[in-house]
Amino acid sequence: MFNFGQRLKKIREEKGLTQKQFAEKIGSTERGIQHYEAGDREPAFRVILSILDNIDVDANYLLGRTDTPAVLKGA
């Protein structure tokens, strides 16, 4: 079953970023990332857009529509 927090954590770790670095990169807070990864909160639409704009990740993978991460070309 899809879990946004687990998927987000996996993406962050694959990029070699701490929660603080990831938060700074997407314009969020470290505590916010902790809440998202723990499944305590779901990010606002603007946060999801920021993740997609700043981290090379396919929206379908991030949002659980596919289990196959795609490498974005030209990103």
Secondary structure, 3 states (H helix, E strand, C coil): CCCHHHHHHHHHHHCCCCHHHHHHHHCCCHHHHHHHHHCCCCCCHHHHHHHHHHCCCCHHHHCCCCCCCCCCCCC
